[in-house]
């Protein structure tokens, strides 16, 4: 790649506010964004529709959706016939909305596409401050995956190496909301709810909805979420 060539980045996009802000940050830093979503058997398609919409609005040069059916193994309220916890008072422990190995699978797909594109940069919107306690959203996981990427790929062994960017890792939801506003992200186009309806309207009671609403409130910003 010549010094004048645009830097390519694969950015994981879920359709929610965190990944939207991640795209915007990558674009601000001069990356050519190749947006990647994974249809893993989640409860609704609204977030995948939001992923494509948000990627386009934020200037990604392309958006790809890869199919991986995690419903075949289940084990989560998002991929099996298990109720999504609502208005959870006890936030200790890993909730049933954790999808086994989801972020490992998504990053692995992103890693493969990055190699094909000749990209050394993968971006994701994981956060370890205001989050549901998932083990694959912590700094230790991102660091371990980056190490894996650099011993498991041709790009890592023979090339310039792979870097996994997680710019929101240590930001609160309020910080993320403010950063998105600064970067011109239209949060009304995003879908965060674990059980959004066909129109993308949120339930207002799952962990994702509560964390999102608390973030806008703490940031002093109006909540643009469409509720059912």
VOPAGU-2260 file (C-alpha; in pm, 1 decimal, decimal comma):
REM VOPAGU-2260
SITE   aa  ch    i         X         Y         Z
SITE  UNK   A    0       0,0       0,0       0,0
SITE  UNK   A    1     144,1     335,3     -99,3
SITE  UNK   A    2     153,5     625,1     149,8
SITE  UNK   A    3    -115,3     804,5     -50,6
SITE  UNK   A    4    -355,9     508,1     -54,0
SITE  UNK   A    5    -656,3     530,0     179,8
SITE  UNK   A    6    -631,3     314,0     488,9
SITE  UNK   A    7    -892,5      41,2     480,7
SITE  UNK   A    8   -1073,0     -67,3     794,8
SITE  UNK   A    9   -1326,3    -339,5     862,2
SITE  UNK   A   10   -1577,3    -205,1    1114,2
SITE  UNK   A   11   -1821,9    -437,6    1290,0
SITE  UNK   A   12   -2168,4    -282,8    1283,7
SITE  UNK   A   13   -2461,2    -404,6    1494,2
SITE  UNK   A   14   -2707,1    -126,7    1416,3
SITE  UNK   A   15   -2683,0      19,8    1767,2
SITE  UNK   A   16   -2543,4     349,4    1893,5
SITE  UNK   A   17   -2198,8     217,1    1987,8
SITE  UNK   A   18   -2109,6      75,5    1648,1
SITE  UNK   A   19   -2248,8     385,5    1475,0
SITE  UNK   A   20   -2013,2     606,3    1677,2
SITE  UNK   A   21   -1729,3     364,8    1601,7
SITE  UNK   A   22   -1784,2     409,4    1226,8
SITE  UNK   A   23   -1785,4     786,9    1272,7
SITE  UNK   A   24   -1459,1     780,9    1468,8
SITE  UNK   A   25   -1290,8     558,2    1209,6
SITE  UNK   A   26   -1404,8     790,5     930,7
SITE  UNK   A   27   -1279,9    1096,4    1121,6
SITE  UNK   A   28    -938,5     930,7    1151,5
SITE  UNK   A   29    -921,2     891,5     775,7
SITE  UNK   A   30   -1016,6     527,2     732,6
SITE  UNK   A   31   -1206,7     391,0     435,2
SITE  UNK   A   32   -1478,1     193,8     613,1
SITE  UNK   A   33   -1588,2    -151,4     502,7
SITE  UNK   A   34   -1883,1    -218,7     733,6
SITE  UNK   A   35   -1956,3    -574,3     843,8
SITE  UNK   A   36   -2267,7    -708,5    1014,4
SITE  UNK   A   37   -2342,3   -1065,2    1117,8
SITE  UNK   A   38   -2687,8   -1221,1    1095,0
SITE  UNK   A   39   -2634,0   -1472,2    1373,3
SITE  UNK   A   40   -2995,9   -1572,6    1434,5
SITE  UNK   A   41   -3083,6   -1277,4    1657,5
SITE  UNK   A   42   -3444,9   -1218,9    1753,9
SITE  UNK   A   43   -3522,7    -949,3    1497,9
SITE  UNK   A   44   -3401,0    -813,8    1165,7
SITE  UNK   A   45   -3449,4    -448,0    1261,2
SITE  UNK   A   46   -3091,6    -415,2    1385,3
SITE  UNK   A   47   -2955,5    -558,7    1060,3
SITE  UNK   A   48   -3165,3    -312,4     860,6
SITE  UNK   A   49   -3033,4     -34,9    1086,4
SITE  UNK   A   50   -2677,0    -157,9    1029,8
SITE  UNK   A   51   -2705,0    -114,5     655,1
SITE  UNK   A   52   -2880,1     221,2     689,6
SITE  UNK   A   53   -2634,1     364,3     941,9
SITE  UNK   A   54   -2332,1     241,4     745,3
SITE  UNK   A   55   -2456,2     421,7     436,7
SITE  UNK   A   56   -2540,6     742,0     622,2
SITE  UNK   A   57   -2199,2     753,3     790,0
SITE  UNK   A   58   -2005,0     710,7     468,0
SITE  UNK   A   59   -1898,6     346,9     458,4
SITE  UNK   A   60   -1794,1     253,0     107,8
SITE  UNK   A   61   -1968,7     -82,3     140,8
SITE  UNK   A   62   -2171,4    -287,7     386,1
SITE  UNK   A   63   -2164,9    -666,4     401,7
SITE  UNK   A   64   -2384,5    -902,6     604,9
SITE  UNK   A   65   -2255,0   -1252,9     675,5
SITE  UNK   A   66   -2487,3   -1533,3     783,6
SITE  UNK   A   67   -2391,5   -1747,0    1086,0
SITE  UNK   A   68   -2679,6   -1933,1    1250,5
SITE  UNK   A   69   -2606,5   -1936,7    1623,6
SITE  UNK   A   70   -2964,5   -2045,7    1692,6
SITE  UNK   A   71   -2842,0   -2396,4    1615,8
SITE  UNK   A   72   -2649,7   -2393,3    1944,6
SITE  UNK   A   73   -2875,3   -2153,7    2139,0
SITE  UNK   A   74   -2775,3   -2078,6    2495,5
SITE  UNK   A   75   -2888,5   -1714,9    2494,9
SITE  UNK   A   76   -3209,9   -1517,7    2522,4
SITE  UNK   A   77   -3114,9   -1363,1    2188,0
SITE  UNK   A   78   -3079,0   -1695,4    2003,6
SITE  UNK   A   79   -3314,1   -1934,1    2184,3
SITE  UNK   A   80   -3665,6   -1944,5    2325,4
SITE  UNK   A   81   -3562,6   -1779,0    2651,2
SITE  UNK   A   82   -3728,7   -1463,8    2781,5
SITE  UNK   A   83   -3525,5   -1143,2    2763,3
SITE  UNK   A   84   -3487,6   -1007,4    3119,9
SITE  UNK   A   85   -3676,2    -680,9    3168,7
SITE  UNK   A   86   -3615,7    -405,6    3426,0
SITE  UNK   A   87   -3332,3    -607,1    3576,2
SITE  UNK   A   88   -3262,1    -478,3    3926,8
SITE  UNK   A   89   -2969,3    -709,5    4000,4
SITE  UNK   A   90   -2694,6    -628,5    3750,3
SITE  UNK   A   91   -2441,2    -869,0    3898,2
SITE  UNK   A   92   -2320,2   -1162,6    3690,7
SITE  UNK   A   93   -2340,4   -1237,0    3320,5
SITE  UNK   A   94   -2701,9   -1210,1    3199,9
SITE  UNK   A   95   -2883,5   -1463,0    2984,0
SITE  UNK   A   96   -2863,2   -1219,8    2690,4
SITE  UNK   A   97   -2493,9   -1307,1    2657,1
SITE  UNK   A   98   -2447,5   -1495,7    2329,0
SITE  UNK   A   99   -2175,0   -1761,9    2366,2
SITE  UNK   A  100   -1863,2   -1670,0    2167,5
SITE  UNK   A  101   -2049,0   -1408,0    1960,7
SITE  UNK   A  102   -1779,5   -1140,2    1957,3
SITE  UNK   A  103   -1508,3   -1400,6    1895,6
SITE  UNK   A  104   -1700,3   -1525,3    1592,0
SITE  UNK   A  105   -1772,0   -1174,4    1462,5
SITE  UNK   A  106   -1412,7   -1059,7    1500,7
SITE  UNK   A  107   -1291,9   -1376,9    1330,4
SITE  UNK   A  108   -1510,8   -1303,8    1028,2
SITE  UNK   A  109   -1389,2    -942,9    1029,6
SITE  UNK   A  110   -1031,6   -1070,5    1045,8
SITE  UNK   A  111   -1084,1   -1288,2     738,7
SITE  UNK   A  112   -1236,2   -1003,0     540,6
SITE  UNK   A  113    -958,6    -766,2     650,1
SITE  UNK   A  114    -700,2   -1007,0     508,1
SITE  UNK   A  115    -885,7   -1026,2     178,5
SITE  UNK   A  116    -910,2    -646,9     160,0
SITE  UNK   A  117    -546,2    -596,1     254,4
SITE  UNK   A  118    -650,1    -412,3     570,6
SITE  UNK   A  119    -453,8    -420,0     894,3
SITE  UNK   A  120    -726,4    -255,4    1101,4
SITE  UNK   A  121   -1042,7    -398,2    1257,2
SITE  UNK   A  122   -1276,2    -173,6    1455,5
SITE  UNK   A  123   -1550,8    -270,4    1699,4
SITE  UNK   A  124   -1772,8     -84,5    1944,0
SITE  UNK   A  125   -1729,5    -295,9    2256,3
SITE  UNK   A  126   -1754,7    -111,7    2585,3
SITE  UNK   A  127   -1659,2    -216,8    2939,3
SITE  UNK   A  128   -1804,5      73,8    3139,3
SITE  UNK   A  129   -2182,0      97,5    3088,3
SITE  UNK   A  130   -2252,3    -251,5    2955,2
SITE  UNK   A  131   -2429,4    -576,2    3046,4
SITE  UNK   A  132   -2122,8    -752,5    3185,3
SITE  UNK   A  133   -2038,4    -969,2    2884,6
SITE  UNK   A  134   -1687,2   -1121,8    2910,0
SITE  UNK   A  135   -1617,7   -1053,8    2541,2
SITE  UNK   A  136   -1653,4    -677,8    2587,0
SITE  UNK   A  137   -1351,9    -635,5    2814,9
SITE  UNK   A  138   -1002,2    -503,9    2737,1
SITE  UNK   A  139    -850,0    -845,8    2812,6
SITE  UNK   A  140   -1058,9   -1003,7    2537,7
SITE  UNK   A  141    -965,5    -743,7    2274,9
SITE  UNK   A  142    -597,8    -770,9    2365,7
SITE  UNK   A  143    -610,5   -1151,3    2348,7
SITE  UNK   A  144    -790,4   -1148,8    2013,4
SITE  UNK   A  145    -535,4    -908,4    1866,5
SITE  UNK   A  146    -257,2   -1141,9    1978,2
SITE  UNK   A  147    -440,9   -1434,2    1820,0
SITE  UNK   A  148    -488,6   -1240,5    1494,8
SITE  UNK   A  149    -117,0   -1179,5    1469,8
SITE  UNK   A  150     -18,7   -1545,4    1505,5
SITE  UNK   A  151    -308,6   -1701,4    1311,3
SITE  UNK   A  152    -299,6   -1509,0     982,6
SITE  UNK   A  153     -70,0   -1452,8     688,4
SITE  UNK   A  154    -111,2   -1077,7     742,8
SITE  UNK   A  155       3,7   -1116,6    1100,1
SITE  UNK   A  156     298,3   -1343,4    1029,5
SITE  UNK   A  157     424,8   -1201,8     698,9
SITE  UNK   A  158     260,3    -859,9     677,5
SITE  UNK   A  159     234,3    -541,9     877,9
SITE  UNK   A  160      29,6    -705,6    1152,1
SITE  UNK   A  161    -333,5    -670,6    1259,8
SITE  UNK   A  162    -465,6    -412,5    1503,5
SITE  UNK   A  163    -804,4    -431,4    1675,9
SITE  UNK   A  164    -941,7     -87,6    1763,3
SITE  UNK   A  165   -1200,9     -51,0    2040,9
SITE  UNK   A  166   -1228,1     328,2    2081,1
SITE  UNK   A  167   -1530,8     316,6    2313,0
SITE  UNK   A  168   -1387,2      63,5    2556,6
SITE  UNK   A  169   -1346,5     301,0    2849,1
SITE  UNK   A  170   -1622,3     551,4    2764,6
SITE  UNK   A  171   -1949,9     580,6    2951,8
SITE  UNK   A  172   -2277,3     570,6    2757,6
SITE  UNK   A  173   -2304,5     946,3    2821,4
SITE  UNK   A  174   -1956,6     996,1    2672,3
SITE  UNK   A  175   -2058,7     786,6    2370,7
SITE  UNK   A  176   -2377,1     989,7    2322,3
SITE  UNK   A  177   -2182,3    1316,2    2336,7
SITE  UNK   A  178   -1916,0    1184,8    2098,9
SITE  UNK   A  179   -2183,7    1076,6    1855,4
SITE  UNK   A  180   -2344,9    1418,3    1867,4
SITE  UNK   A  181   -2006,8    1581,3    1799,2
SITE  UNK   A  182   -1954,3    1357,2    1499,2
SITE  UNK   A  183   -2303,1    1409,6    1359,2
SITE  UNK   A  184   -2439,1    1060,2    1423,4
SITE  UNK   A  185   -2818,2    1042,7    1386,4
SITE  UNK   A  186   -2903,8     814,0    1676,2
SITE  UNK   A  187   -3268,6     802,6    1565,3
SITE  UNK   A  188   -3151,6     571,2    1284,8
SITE  UNK   A  189   -2994,5     320,8    1526,0
SITE  UNK   A  190   -3158,2      23,5    1698,7
SITE  UNK   A  191   -3020,7    -105,7    2029,7
SITE  UNK   A  192   -3315,9    -296,1    2181,1
SITE  UNK   A  193   -3279,7    -670,6    2231,9
SITE  UNK   A  194   -3640,4    -725,8    2125,1
SITE  UNK   A  195   -3727,2    -439,5    1891,3
SITE  UNK   A  196   -4040,4    -480,9    1682,3
SITE  UNK   A  197   -4050,8    -506,7    1302,8
SITE  UNK   A  198   -4040,2    -126,3    1273,4
SITE  UNK   A  199   -3732,0    -106,5    1496,3
SITE  UNK   A  200   -3921,1      37,3    1792,1
SITE  UNK   A  201   -3767,3     -34,1    2131,6
SITE  UNK   A  202   -3925,3    -204,1    2432,8
SITE  UNK   A  203   -3772,2      41,8    2681,7
SITE  UNK   A  204   -3719,8    -227,1    2947,6
SITE  UNK   A  205   -3432,0    -456,9    2844,0
SITE  UNK   A  206   -3073,2    -391,2    2953,6
SITE  UNK   A  207   -2980,9    -238,2    2617,3
SITE  UNK   A  208   -3273,5       5,2    2630,1
SITE  UNK   A  209   -3207,5     106,9    2989,5
SITE  UNK   A  210   -2835,2     167,0    2934,2
SITE  UNK   A  211   -2908,7     368,3    2619,8
SITE  UNK   A  212   -3173,4     585,4    2788,3
SITE  UNK   A  213   -2950,3     643,6    3090,5
SITE  UNK   A  214   -2668,0     750,0    2859,9
SITE  UNK   A  215   -2871,7    1016,8    2683,9
SITE  UNK   A  216   -3009,7    1140,7    3018,4
SITE  UNK   A  217   -2663,2    1161,3    3176,1
SITE  UNK   A  218   -2531,8    1344,2    2868,5
SITE  UNK   A  219   -2816,7    1596,1    2888,7
SITE  UNK   A  220   -2929,3    1504,4    2538,2
SITE  UNK   A  221   -3281,1    1425,4    2415,8
SITE  UNK   A  222   -3345,0    1054,6    2364,9
SITE  UNK   A  223   -3429,6    1001,4    1994,9
SITE  UNK   A  224   -3522,7     635,7    2045,9
SITE  UNK   A  225   -3854,6     526,1    1899,1
SITE  UNK   A  226   -4040,6     322,3    2159,0
SITE  UNK   A  227   -4319,5      73,5    2094,3
